[in-house]
Amino acid sequence: MASYIIRRLLMLIPVLLGISIITFLLAMLVPGDIVQIILGTKSTPEAKAALNHYFGLDRPMYVQYFHWLGGVLHGDLGRSFRTGQPVLNEILNRFTVTAELTLLASILAVAIGIPAGIIGAAKQYSKLDHAVTIFALGGLAIPDFLFGTLLILLLALKVRLLPPSGYVPFRDDPVQNLKLMIMPALALGLGSASYITRMTRSSVLETLRQDYVRTAYAKGLRSITVLMRHALKNGMIPILTVLGIQLGYLLGGAVIIEVIFAMPGIGRYAIDSISYRDYPVLQGTVLFLTSIVVLINLAVDVLYAYLDPRIHYQ
């Protein structure tokens, strides 16, 4: 197991290197000029040349890339062109917001998706199963940003049950924090809950058709025992795979949700960097989030061996 984990960690190097190249090139190809944005319309050619030299934008692109990559290898993601602050520090300060949003959305997705999928499988072709199927299809059909907007219109503006936007740290005011996080977490987690519901239903149904499940029923075990101890546990491999994928999806989806609900997380930080052509911020946020997603996938692979003893990593 240890050698497998080490090999997987070493495989991260070319993956992250390729991502860094793509991110760097795409950021540089974004239309617009950060120097022009900073200096305004009345800037002089001399001022533009000086600021380009200060930022290193007058050097060839490959020189800029290797300079940035050298900093990344030393834990330095550069400084924001707009604020002058270290990008890594800004990302870490905002990561608590994105992490909390992703965690709550994940909890909601699992709390809704797995029970709904189990119910649909246990009551196949019943009215409950049809309701679960309709919920899953509806959740997949509604985009996150649309559902978030509808939640604001209904719960915040119409009913006035929850505040429409903003963020308060949990340590400052836990109650207000949860009030502000309910709608973003719902908006972000609905699609994942629907996907998990469909996968759980399919996986549990497949497991229920196995001979050992029929044997368990023949021994007189209760249905809930067979479902939870045999069907669900042995069907968790595909469900766990989906959970790993959905965590990455939730991190990416947080970008739009943070903008809609005016949350100061990494996603909004990245969107602002695109508006201001702040290349180091955009490159740093993409690389940071990508690294987390890759590590999540590694953790999921390791959990396979725990859930299914037949899996051995050589």
N, C-alpha and C positions, 0 to 999 in steps of 0.2 A: 504493500500500500504506500509506504513512504517513497519508494522509488517511482511509483506511478505519479504521485503528487509532484515530485521534483521534476519529472519529465514534462508534466503539464505546465508547470510554472516556467520552465525553459521555453516551451512552445509559445508562451505569451510574448516573448521578446520579438519574434518576427511579426506576430499579429499586431502588436502595438506599434511597431516600426512602420508597418504598412499603413496603419490608421493615421499615424502622425504625418506621413507623407501626403496622403489624400487630404487630410484636414488642412494642412499647411497650404497646399496648392489651391484648394477650394476657397479658403479664406482670402488668399491673395487675388483670386479671380472675381471676388465680389465687386460689383461696380461702385465707384465712388472713391473719394480721396480724403483720408483722415486729416491730412495737412490742410486741405481746403476747408474742411469742417471746423477745424480749430481756429484758423486764422480769419475765416470769413471771406466775404467777397472783395474786400478792399486790400487784400494782402499783396505784397510786392514779390517779384521773382526772387529777390535776395532772401526774404524771410522764408519763402517756401523751400529754397535750397538749403538753408540753415536747419530748418526743422526736419526735412528729409534726411539730412546727414545725422542729426541728433538721434532720430529713430532708427537709423541704419537702413532706411528704405531706398537709398541711392546705390546700395550694393547689389550685385547679382543675386537672383532668387536663391540659387543653391548655396551661396555664402550665408544668406539670411537663415536658411533652413538649418544648416549645420551649426550655426551660432545658437539658434534656438534649441536644437537637439542637445547640444552640449550643456546648456543650462538645465534642460529637463533631466538629464542623467545625474545632475548634481542637486536635484530637488528644487530647481528654480524654473518656474513657468514664465518668467519675464515680468514686466511691469505694464500696467495698463497705459496705453497712449493718452487716454483721456484724463485719468485721475493721477497717474504716476504711482499708484499703490501696487504692491506685489500681488500678482494674480493668484498665487496659491493661497495667500492669507485671505483674500477676498472670497475665494471659493470655499475654504474651510469655514469661514464665518457664515456663509449662506447655506452650507450643506445641512445644517440642523433643520432648516425649514423644509428643504427638499426631502430629507430623510424621514422627517415626521409625516409629511404628506404621503410619501410612498409607503411607509409602514402602515399608516391607517387605512390607505386604499387597499393594501394587500390583505390586512386583517378582515376588512369588509368583504373583499372578493372571496376569500377562503370561507368565512363564516356564512356567506350566502351560497356560494357555488357548490361546495362539497355536500352540505345537507340537501340542497335542492336536487343535485345529481343522484344522490342515494335514494331519495324519495321517488324520483322519476324511474329509476331502475327497479326499485322494489314494487312499484305500482304500475308496471309497464302497460301502456295502452288504456290506462284509466283516465278519469278527468284530471286528476292531479298530475299525471304524466303529461297530458296535453297542455296544462297550465305551465308546467316547467319548460316545455318545449317552446311555447309562445314567449315566455320570459327570456329564454336564451336567445331566440332569434331577434326579439325586439332590442335586447341589450347590445347585440352585435351590430344591429342596423343603425342605431343612434350614435353619431359621433360624440366624443367627449366634450368638445367645445359647445356643441348644440345643447347637450344635456345640462352642462354647467350654466349656460345662459338661461335655460328654462327654469332651473332651480332658483337662480337669482330673481327672475321675474315672479315666480310663484311664492317661494318661501320668504324672500327678503322684501320685495316691493309690494306684493299683493297681500300676503298674510301677515307680513312683518314679524315672522317667528324667529328669524336668524339675521345677523348682520350680513350685508351683501359682500363685503370684501375687507381685506386688511389682514394683519397678522400681529398677534401678541405672544411673546415667548411663554411657554408652559410654566416656567419657574416664576414668572411675574404674576400671572393670573390664569390658573389652570382652567377655570370655568369659561372665561372669555376665549381662551385658546381653543378649547373644544368646540365652542359655538362657531368660531371662525373656520374651524377645520372640517366640520361635518359636511358642508356642501362641496368643497373641493375634493374631499375623499370620496364622496358618493359619485361625483362626476367622473373622477379618474378611475374608480374601481368597478363601475357598472360593466364596462366591456370585458374586463378580466373575469368578473363573476360569471358572466354569460358563457365565456369560453371554458372556464373551469367546470361549470354546470354540464355542458355538453360532453366534455372529456370524461368527467366522473361518471355520468350516466352510461356512456359507452363502455368504459373500462369495467365498471361493476357488472353490467349486463354480460359482458364477455366472461367475466370470472364466475358468475352465477351458473353458467352453462358447463363448468368443469365438473369432472367426476367427483373430485374430493368434496365439492360443495353438496352434491347430491348425497354423498355418503354422510356428511354432517347432518343434513336434514333427516336422513334415514335413522340416524342414531337418536333422534328426538330432540336435538338442540333447538332452542328458540330462534325465531327468525332474526331478531335483533342481534343475537350472538353470532349467527352465521354471517350476517351482513358486515358487522364491524370487525370480528376477529378473523374471518376467513376471506370474504369477498373483497372488502375494502383494503385490507392490509396487502393482499396479494395483487390488487389492482392499482397500487399506489405508484408503481414505476412510471407509467405514462402520465399520471396526474402530477407527479413530482416534476417531470420534464416540462409540462405545461406551466407549472408554477415558476420554474426557473426562467422560462421564456417571458412569462408575464411580468416578472420583476423588472426585467430589462425594458419591457414595453411601458411599464408604469414610470420608470425613471425618464424615459423619453417623452411620455405623455405629460409629465409634470411641467414641461416647458410651456405648453399652451395653457394649461390650467393655472399656472402661477401668473401668467399675464392676465387672464380673465378675472381672477380674484385678487389681483394686485398684491401678490405675495413676494417678499424679497428673497426668493430662493435662487438656486443656480440657473434654473430655466429662464427666469426673467433677466438674470444677469447676462446670459448668452444672447437673448433676443436684443437687449439694449446694445450689446457689443456689435451686432450686425448693423443696427441703425447708425452707429457712430463709426463703423469701419475699424473697430478696436481689435486688430488681429490677434494680439497675444491673449486677450480674454477669450475670444472665440476658440482659438486653438487649445488653450488650457482647459476650458470647460468640457469640450468634446473629448479630449484625451482622458480627463479625470473620470467622466461618466462611463466612457468605454471600458476603462480599466476595472471599474466596479462591476459592470455587466459580465466581463470575462471571468472575474473571480467568483461571481455568483454561479456561473455555469460550472466552474470547477467544483464548488461546494456541492452542487446538485449531483455531479458524477460520483463524488465520494459517498454521498448518502445512499446511492444505489446499493452499494455493498452492505450497508446496514439493513436496508429494507428487504433485500433478497440475498440470503446467504449463498445462493448458487453462483453469484457474481464474484469473481476473483480477479484482482488486478495483479498482473505479473510485472 
